[in-house]
Amino acid sequence: MSRPAEPGDSEQTPPASDVLGAAFGDAARRMGLDADQSTSTGHVVWRAMGGWRGVVESVLPGLVFVVVYTLRPEPLWISLVSSVGLAAVFTAIRLIQRSPSSAAFGGLIAAGVAAALALWTGRGEDNFVPGFITNTLYGSAYLISALIGWSLIGLIVGYLMGDGIAWRKDKRKRRTFFWLGIAWAGVFFARLAVQLPLYFAGDVALLGTLKIVMGLPLFAPLVAVTWLVARALYPKDRDSGVVDEGTSE
């Protein structure tokens, strides 16, 4: 005899993996990665970067800091204010135009925190410390999630493609997402491996330059590879519009 249904039985709390995957999937769609749209890989990558506007907003504040600091390292506040001020202008323009501003706000907050730390210590290289922390956290998250079999890339792609966490039952997909997770972790740790020695050496100009070089130029190819792999794992029937879920091994 089954027990009577109780209030709340039908409203079970979804697993953390579902919540996390759905959040990542939504974030990926906002970046322009939409499995329901038949677009070229180049277009997808360009949208993920935010187009020309996103590239300018991501690169220019850091570039201004490097140029101003190189030309006039003292007083430090001039290069920091130039960088943060430019980020603030970009954010204000987005607010005035009522365009999506979450990324610009995030960039402004990050630039402000980094500048405040550098002003507090009086060391230009400390402007990059928050970036080191971010790379460490992201790299560790991708690496650990891949090693324990819950690759963040798998969660993102799974929910983006309407597969949820079913990919974990498919050895081919699970193995692929493992290596993609390792690749993403490798990018973040590579930044640390290259940039930390320059930080300890106090070479602010070269450190800032390499931060720019190892930013979007590394991000874009990896997004392209991830997108191509995702489409290969989930081939879409153009006539029926149904995503092929593949065969478990």
C-alpha positions as CSV (number, residue, x, y, z in Angstrom):
1,M,0.0,0.0,0.0
2,S,1.5,3.3,-1.0
3,R,1.6,6.2,1.4
4,P,-0.6,9.2,0.8
5,A,0.9,12.0,-1.2
6,E,2.1,14.7,1.0
7,P,2.4,18.4,0.2
8,G,5.7,19.2,-1.4
9,D,6.3,15.7,-2.8
10,S,6.0,17.0,-6.3
11,E,8.4,19.9,-5.6
12,Q,11.6,18.1,-5.1
13,T,14.8,20.1,-4.9
14,P,16.8,19.6,-8.1
15,P,20.3,18.2,-7.8
16,A,23.1,20.7,-7.6
17,S,24.4,19.5,-10.9
18,D,21.1,20.4,-12.6
19,V,21.1,23.9,-11.1
20,L,24.8,24.4,-11.9
21,G,24.5,23.0,-15.4
22,A,21.4,25.1,-16.2
23,A,23.1,28.2,-15.0
24,F,26.1,27.6,-17.1
25,G,23.9,26.7,-20.1
26,D,22.0,30.0,-19.8
27,A,25.3,31.9,-19.5
28,A,26.6,30.2,-22.6
29,R,23.4,31.2,-24.5
30,R,23.8,34.8,-23.4
31,M,27.3,34.6,-24.9
32,G,25.9,33.6,-28.2
33,L,26.4,29.8,-28.0
34,D,22.9,28.6,-29.0
35,A,22.5,25.0,-30.3
36,D,19.2,26.0,-31.9
37,Q,20.8,28.4,-34.3
38,S,22.6,27.2,-37.4
39,T,25.5,29.6,-37.5
40,S,29.2,29.3,-38.4
41,T,31.8,28.5,-35.8
42,G,33.5,31.9,-36.5
43,H,30.2,33.7,-35.9
44,V,29.7,31.8,-32.7
45,V,33.2,32.6,-31.4
46,W,32.8,36.3,-32.4
47,R,29.5,36.5,-30.5
48,A,31.1,34.8,-27.5
49,M,33.8,37.5,-27.5
50,G,31.2,40.2,-27.6
51,G,32.0,41.4,-31.2
52,W,34.1,44.4,-31.8
53,R,32.6,46.1,-28.7
54,G,33.4,43.3,-26.4
55,V,37.0,43.0,-27.7
56,V,37.6,46.7,-27.2
57,E,36.1,46.7,-23.8
58,S,38.2,43.7,-22.8
59,V,41.5,44.8,-24.2
60,L,41.6,48.6,-24.2
61,P,41.6,49.3,-20.4
62,G,44.5,46.9,-19.9
63,L,46.4,48.3,-22.9
64,V,46.0,51.8,-21.7
65,F,47.4,50.8,-18.3
66,V,50.4,49.2,-19.9
67,V,51.1,52.2,-22.2
68,V,50.6,54.9,-19.6
69,Y,52.7,53.0,-17.0
70,T,55.5,52.4,-19.5
71,L,55.6,56.1,-20.5
72,R,55.2,57.3,-16.9
73,P,55.4,54.7,-14.1
74,E,55.3,57.4,-11.4
75,P,52.9,58.4,-9.9
76,L,51.2,55.1,-10.2
77,W,47.7,56.5,-9.8
78,I,47.8,58.0,-13.3
79,S,48.0,54.7,-15.1
80,L,45.5,53.1,-12.8
81,V,42.9,55.9,-13.0
82,S,43.3,55.9,-16.8
83,S,42.5,52.2,-17.0
84,V,39.6,52.3,-14.5
85,G,38.2,55.5,-15.9
86,L,38.1,54.0,-19.4
87,A,36.3,50.9,-18.1
88,A,33.8,53.3,-16.3
89,V,33.2,55.1,-19.6
90,F,32.4,51.9,-21.4
91,T,30.0,50.9,-18.6
92,A,28.3,54.3,-18.6
93,I,27.8,54.1,-22.4
94,R,26.1,50.7,-22.1
95,L,23.8,52.0,-19.4
96,I,22.9,55.1,-21.4
97,Q,22.2,52.9,-24.5
98,R,20.4,50.3,-22.3
99,S,22.4,47.5,-23.8
100,P,23.5,44.4,-21.7
101,S,26.0,45.7,-19.2
102,S,26.7,42.8,-16.8
103,A,30.0,42.0,-18.5
104,A,31.0,45.7,-18.5
105,F,30.0,46.0,-14.8
106,G,32.0,42.9,-14.0
107,G,35.1,44.3,-15.8
108,L,34.7,47.7,-14.0
109,I,34.5,46.1,-10.6
110,A,37.5,43.8,-11.3
111,A,39.5,46.8,-12.6
112,G,38.5,48.9,-9.6
113,V,39.5,46.2,-7.1
114,A,42.8,45.6,-8.8
115,A,43.6,49.3,-8.9
116,A,42.7,49.8,-5.3
117,L,45.1,47.0,-4.3
118,A,47.9,48.4,-6.4
119,L,47.3,51.9,-4.9
120,W,47.3,50.4,-1.4
121,T,50.6,48.6,-1.8
122,G,52.1,51.2,-4.1
123,R,53.3,48.4,-6.5
124,G,52.1,48.4,-10.1
125,E,52.4,44.6,-10.4
126,D,49.8,44.2,-7.7
127,N,47.2,45.4,-10.2
128,F,47.4,41.8,-11.6
129,V,46.9,39.9,-8.4
130,P,43.1,39.6,-8.7
131,G,43.6,38.1,-12.2
132,F,46.0,35.5,-10.7
133,I,43.3,34.6,-8.1
134,T,40.7,34.3,-10.9
135,N,42.9,32.1,-13.0
136,T,43.6,29.9,-10.1
137,L,40.0,29.5,-9.1
138,Y,38.8,28.8,-12.7
139,G,41.7,26.5,-13.5
140,S,41.1,24.5,-10.3
141,A,37.4,24.3,-10.9
142,Y,37.8,22.9,-14.4
143,L,40.6,20.5,-13.4
144,I,38.9,19.1,-10.3
145,S,35.5,18.8,-12.0
146,A,37.1,16.9,-14.8
147,L,39.0,14.6,-12.5
148,I,35.9,13.6,-10.5
149,G,33.9,12.9,-13.6
150,W,31.7,16.0,-13.5
151,S,33.4,18.2,-16.0
152,L,32.1,21.7,-16.1
153,I,32.4,21.6,-19.8
154,G,30.1,18.6,-19.8
155,L,27.6,20.4,-17.7
156,I,27.7,23.5,-19.9
157,V,27.4,21.6,-23.2
158,G,25.0,19.1,-21.9
159,Y,22.4,21.7,-20.9
160,L,23.2,23.8,-23.9
161,M,22.4,20.9,-26.2
162,G,19.3,19.7,-24.2
163,D,21.1,16.6,-22.9
164,G,21.3,17.6,-19.2
165,I,23.7,15.1,-17.5
166,A,22.8,12.2,-19.7
167,W,26.3,12.5,-21.2
168,R,27.8,10.9,-18.1
169,K,26.3,7.6,-19.3
170,D,28.1,7.8,-22.6
171,K,31.8,6.9,-22.4
172,R,32.7,8.8,-25.6
173,K,31.1,12.0,-24.4
174,R,32.4,11.6,-20.8
175,R,36.0,11.1,-22.1
176,T,35.7,14.0,-24.5
177,F,34.4,16.4,-21.8
178,F,37.2,15.2,-19.5
179,W,39.9,16.3,-22.0
180,L,38.1,19.5,-22.8
181,G,38.0,20.3,-19.1
182,I,41.7,19.6,-18.9
183,A,42.3,21.9,-21.9
184,W,40.4,24.7,-20.3
185,A,42.2,24.2,-17.0
186,G,45.5,24.2,-18.9
187,V,44.8,27.7,-20.4
188,F,44.3,29.2,-16.9
189,F,47.3,27.5,-15.4
190,A,49.4,28.4,-18.4
191,R,48.7,32.1,-17.8
192,L,49.8,31.6,-14.2
193,A,53.0,29.8,-15.3
194,V,54.0,32.5,-17.7
195,Q,52.8,35.6,-15.7
196,L,53.7,34.8,-12.1
197,P,57.5,34.9,-12.7
198,L,57.1,38.4,-14.3
199,Y,55.1,39.5,-11.3
200,F,57.8,38.4,-8.9
201,A,60.4,40.1,-11.1
202,G,58.4,43.3,-11.1
203,D,58.2,43.6,-14.9
204,V,54.9,45.4,-15.1
205,A,55.0,46.4,-18.7
206,L,55.7,42.8,-20.0
207,L,53.3,41.3,-17.5
208,G,50.5,43.6,-18.8
209,T,51.4,42.8,-22.4
210,L,51.3,39.1,-21.9
211,K,48.0,39.3,-20.0
212,I,46.5,40.8,-23.1
213,V,48.1,38.3,-25.4
214,M,47.0,35.4,-23.3
215,G,43.5,36.7,-22.9
216,L,41.2,36.7,-25.9
217,P,43.8,35.2,-28.3
218,L,43.7,32.0,-26.2
219,F,40.0,32.2,-25.3
220,A,38.7,32.4,-28.9
221,P,40.4,29.2,-30.3
222,L,39.4,27.2,-27.3
223,V,35.8,28.3,-27.6
224,A,35.9,27.4,-31.3
225,V,37.3,23.9,-30.5
226,T,34.7,23.4,-27.7
227,W,31.9,24.4,-30.0
228,L,33.0,22.2,-32.9
229,V,33.4,19.2,-30.5
230,A,30.0,19.9,-29.0
231,R,28.3,20.0,-32.5
232,A,30.2,16.7,-33.4
233,L,29.0,15.0,-30.3
234,Y,25.4,16.2,-30.8
235,P,24.8,16.2,-34.6
236,K,21.6,17.9,-35.4
237,D,19.1,16.6,-38.0
238,R,18.5,19.6,-40.2
239,D,15.1,18.3,-41.3
240,S,13.7,17.2,-38.0
241,G,15.5,19.6,-35.8
242,V,16.2,16.8,-33.3
243,V,19.5,16.5,-31.6
244,D,21.0,13.0,-31.9
245,E,21.9,11.9,-28.4
246,G,24.5,9.4,-29.6
247,T,25.0,5.8,-28.5
248,S,26.3,4.8,-25.1
249,E,29.4,2.6,-25.2
